[in-house]
Structure formats: C-alpha cells, structure tokens
Amino acid sequence: MSEKKTIPVDEAVGEVLLQDITRIVPGQQKGPAFEKGHIIREEDVPVLKDLGKENIYVFEYGEDQYHEEEAGELFKQFAGKNVQTTGPSEGKVVFKSRLEGLVEIDKNIVDLVNEIENIVFTTIHSDQPVIEKEELAGIRIIPLVMDKKPVDEIIKRVESPPVRVLPFTRKNVGLVVTGSEVASGRIEDEFKPVITEKINSYNSTVEEYEIVGDDPGKITGEIERMVAAGCDFIILTGGMSVDPDDRTSEAIRNAGVEVVSYGAPVLPGNMFMVGYKNEIPVFGVPACAIFYEITALDLFLPYVFAGRKITQEKINKKGYGGYCRHCPNCSFPSCEFGKR
C-alpha cells in the first residue's frame, strides 16, 4: 500500500515530484508547469505557491500498485492501426490519428474500461472522418497510484485495440443523373457540382458522368456501362421518391445491385438507397442533396472511401442522432448529426 506524506513547499527543496503540477492560464495555456521527476529548487517555491501549492505529497507505493504514468504506458496498447499516442502527461495518454480516414472506436470496450473504478477512458464518436493528428481519445487513472490488479485485468480483457483509423482510398466514381426535366434540358443539372465537390474532398474524381431520363432500362444500362468502364463507386441522383415517374430505385435493382437498404432513418435523406454490384458500392441519392448542405449521403460516404461495407445494422443505428438541426453555421462532421 502507498503511504502519503504532506510536506510544505518551503521544506520541499530537493524533493522529487511524483506527479505533474499543472499551470492553467485561461484562454492561453493548460499544461505542466513542473513535470514528474523534477527536483524542486529554491526558485521553484514561489512559483509553486503562485499555482496554489502550499504543500506537496511524497508517495512511497508498493509493488502491488501502479503510478499514474506506469498505468499510462500500459494503456498505450489500446492504440490500433494508424493511431499514435502522446504522453503520459499529467497522467494522461492521448490517442491521435496518423492520417486522414475513418475512425473506428469499440464502444463496448470503452464502456467496459469505464466500469472499472478509478480508470477513465474518453473518446470521440466512432465512424466519422478524422484528419491527421486529430485527437481521438484520452485515458488515465484518477488517483496518483492505484492497485495493479484492476489495471492488469482490464488490459487482459481487451483483446484488440479499441481505437483505430482506416485510411481513405481513391475511387473512380460514376455519376448518373436521372430525370426527364434534366435530360430534356428544361432545367440545368444541379447535382453534378454538389456531388463532385463532395467526391473531390476524398481525393477522388467523377470519372464517368451521364444524364438520362426516367427510363429504367436506360438507367440500368448506364450502371452496367460504368461498371464495365472501371468505376468502383457509382452514385445515382434523383428519382428516389415513391412517385410513379421516379424509377431510379427500380433501375438499380434491375442492374443486379444487391440492395442493402432503400430508406434510411436520417433527415434529410430518408429515401437514400445503398447497395452493391459485385462489391462495387451503389448509392441512390434523393433530390434533397441539392437543397441541403448535409444529408444522409455525407454520413455514408466515409464508409465507402475507407473500404468498409455498409450494413443494414449500420444504417439503422443512424436513426439516433440522425435528425439534422440545420445550424446556421454548419460544423459537420464536428457535430451531433449521425452520432450516437
């Protein structure tokens, strides 16, 4: 067991700090003013007092206990593919993405860890795009020292790292714009610039583009042509409602696409369709995508570029948090939309 002794800072010169001493300057700085292992000097005493430290603790802890930084070193193994760690600093280990991609966090493991008294594991939401060096999670023990047994047990129970990032890969995208009003030239196609901008943000391009009417046979033929042309992701826009003139969903099925879901519990974007043709993802995007900045499309694009299969379960789980609030200043994906 550890023994804790209080020493006034005036009498602490020569003592070794066993923990970081934090300095907080509102709006400017939060970090260690003195790091663990620092030997207190005469000139440090007034600084420590300015930080509100009239006393320091000296610990002597047993072989059956971990210091906060020893525990932190063990927790680093929770970092999976394409995740790096920093720290421990002030007892905390921070997980950061090594690259741009889709973050995957095992919520069950996060909950499991947090059931252990005196261990806290904090993360961002899973299944969202992240950028290089973005902070994903942090973990630490609460006390300066704690018994080894619960720490060792949780390390043993976590069989695979709970935090990982899947890199985005380039796709050759085919875009089929449906609708007789566009095909006839009565109105200008507004889908292409919207879809192209989103695709370009994933370092990919629209390689094949065609406007067709509402003839399901022609739409089906265009899907098949784009597959033959080497597209590895196909997006069809418009014609996704239940109106009799809207035949896009029918044409997608006729092309041999195995439909995962027609309809998503997301607003805007309820009439969104996801399917696969020979492992090639095929999206049916409703007309709301040209009116709203963010829709169901934006929630599922990251899966495609990260090479993750979209399942009915993943779609169903978007319902909780899937109602966009249409904030005046959109901060997607750093918001609650599509998170759970």
N, C-alpha and C positions, 0 to 999 in steps of 0.2 A: 504493500500500500504506500501511497505517496504521503510525504509529510510536508506541510506548507508552513513556512515561517515568514512573518512580516518584518521587513527591515525598512526603517525610514530612509528616504533617498539621501539625506545628509550623511548617513552612515554606510551608504552602499557603494562608495568608491572602491573599485577593484572587483566588485561582484560581476558575474556574467549573467546577462539577460537570457532567460529561458523562453522568452516569447517576444514577438514584435511589439513595439509601442507605436500606436497609430497616431498620426497627425491629420486633422481634418481642417481644411480651410474652405469654407462654403463657396461653392462655385469654382474652385481652383484646384484643390488637391485633396486626395484621400489616399494615404499610404503610410508605410512605416517610417517614422522619424528615426527610430533605432531598431535594428534588426536583431533577431535571435542570435546569440553568441557575442554580441557587443559587450566589451568590458567598460563598465561605467567609469568615466573620468570626472575630475573636479568640475570642468567646464560644462559637463552634461547635467549637473544637478539643477541649475536654474532652468534649463530647457525642459527637463522632466517636470518641474513644478509648473511651468507655463502650460504644460499639457495636462495638468490636473493630477499629476502623480506625486503624492506626498510620501507614498510607500511603494516598495516593490516586493514581489513574492520570490522566495527562494524555494525551489522544489527539490526534493530527493524522492525519486519514484523507483518502484521495484521492477524486477524483471518480468512481472506479470502485467505490466502496463505499457502503453504507447504514449509518447509525447505527441502533440498535435502534428508536428512535422513528420514524425515517423509514420503516423497513420496516413498523412497526405501522400507520402511516397508510395504507399501500398495502393491507394486509390487511383494512382495514375494508370493502372492496368484496366480501368474502365474505359479508357480511350481506345476506340476501334479504328477502323480503316479511315485514313485521311483526316485524322484528328490528332492535334498536338496538345501538350499540356504546358502550363506555366505554373511556377510555384513549387512547393508550398510557400506562400507569403501570407503572413499573419494567420497561418494555419490552413489557408485555403488553397486548393488546387483548381485552376481554371482550365476548361477544355475549349479549344479553338479549332475552327475549320482550317485545313491546309489549302483548300481550293474552293472554287465555286461549284455548288452542287446541291443535292437534296439531302437534308439532314434526316436521319432516322434515329429516334430515341425510343428505347424499350420502356414504355410507361410502367409496365408491370415490375421491372427491376427498380425503377425509381421509387415506386410505392413500397416495394419490399425493403429497400435501404432505409427509407424514412420511417418505417415501423420500428427500427432499432433506436432505442433511446440514446440521445446524445450524438447521433450522426445525422447530418442534414445534406441532402442531395437536391440541388435546384437546377432546372433545365428550362430551355425554351420549348415551344411546341414542336412536336415531330412533324415530318412530312411537309416541309416548306423549304423554299430555296434560301440558301445562305451564300455569302461571299467569302473570299479568302480572308483569314484572320478574324472572322466574326466569332464572338464569344457564344458558346453553346450551352455551357453548364458550369456549375461550381460545386465542390464538395468539401466538407470539413467535419471534424468532430467539434462539439461545442466546448467542452472543458479543455484545459491545457493538457491534461493527461486523462486517459480512461483505460479501463481493463482491456486486455488484449483479446479476450475470448469472443465478445460480440463482433469485434472488428474482423478477426480471423474467420469467424463463422460466415459473415456476410460475403467476404472475399471468396470463400469456398463455394457458396451457393450461386454466385454469379458466374455462370459457365461461359458466357461470351460477352465481350464488351458492349455495354448498353448504348454507347454514343458512337455513331459513325456517319460518314458523309459519302454519298455516291456521286461521282463526278458527272457533269453534264457532257454528253457527246453530240457531235454534229449530226444533223439529219437532213436528208434530201426530201423536202416537203412538196407534196402535190396539193394544189388548191382548186377545188371545183365549186364554182359559184352557180347556184341554181336560181330559177325564177324567170318566168316569161317576160316580166316587165324589164328585167336587166338584159336578157338575151335579145329582146326586140329593140333595145336602145332607147326605150321610153324613159328610163332613169339610168343614171350612172352607177356603176358598181362601187359601193362604199365599203364592201368587205375587204377587198384586197389590201388597201393601205393599213387597215386595222390589223389584219392577220399578219401581214408582212412585218410590221413593227414588232409584234409580239414574238414572231419566229426569229427575227434578227437579234433580239435580246438574248437568245440562247446560242448565238454564234452560228446560226443556221440560215438557210435561204429557201425561198419558194422557187423550186426548180421547174415545176410544171404548173401551168395555170390555164384554166379553161372556163368560159361561161357557157352554160347550157340552159335550156328551158326547164319545164316541169315534166318532160317526158321521162318516165322512169327507165325506159330502155336506153336512152342516150346517157342518162346519169350513170347507170350501171356500166355501160361501155367505157365511159371516161375513167371510172375507178379501175377497171381492168387494164386500160391503156397506161395509166400512171404506174400501176404495179409493174407492168412489162418494161416501162421506161426507167425503172430502178428507184422509184420513190420508196422510202422506208417509213413514211408517215403521210397519211392522206387526211385532209380536212375538207368537209363539205359544208357549205353555208346556206342557210335559208331553207324554206320548205319543210320545217320540222314540226309544224303545228298539226292539229287534227282536222284542219280544213280539207275539203275534198280535192282542192288543187295542189295541196302540199304532198308531194310524192317522194321526197328525199329519203325518208326512213325506209320506205318500201324498196327503193332502188338499192340502198345499201345492203339490205338483206338479199336481194336478188343477185348481188355481186359475189355471194358466197362468204360474206362477212359474218363471223360468229359474234352476234351481238351480246355484249355483257349486260348492258342496261340501256333502255330507252326511257329516259326520265331520271332526274337527279334531285335530291332534296336540297336544292340550292336556289336561292333567289338573289339576283336574276340568273335564269338559266335552267328552269325546270325541265324544258324539253330537250336537254342535252343528251346525245347518244354516244356511247363508247362501244367499240367492237374491234375485232382482229380478223384480218385476212392473211392467212399464212404467217402469223406472228407480226404482221405489219399493223400498227395501230391505226384505226379509222375513227375519226370524230365527226359527228353531225352537230353543227353549231347553230342554235336558233338565232333569229334576227335581233334579239336583244343585245347581241355582242357589238352591234354598230351604234347602239344608243348609250349603253352603259360602259364606263371605262373598265370595270372589273366584273366578270361574270363567272359562271361555273367553268368556262374554258380555262381561266387563269389558275384555277385550283388543280386542274388535272394535267396541264402542260408539263409541270416539273417531273411528273412520273415518267412521261414519255422520254424526255431528254436524259433522264437518269437511268433509263433502261428497266424500269420497274413495271411489272404487269399490274394493270388496273383491274381490281376485282369488284364484284358486287358488294362485298363487305366494305371495301374502302369507300365506295360511292355512298352506301347507306350511312356511314359514320360522318359524312359531311353535313348531315341534317342539323346536328347540334352545333351551332355557331355558323351555319350556312346562310344566314339571313344578313345580307349586306346592309349596312346602316347608311350608305351613300354620304359619307362625311364630306363636308365642303372642301377640306384639304385631305385628299386621299393619301394614306400612308401604306397601302398594301405593298408587300406582304407583312409589314410590321404592324399588324392589327389583328383583331379577333376573328375576321372573316375566314371561315373554313377551318378554324381551330377547335379543339375540344380538350 
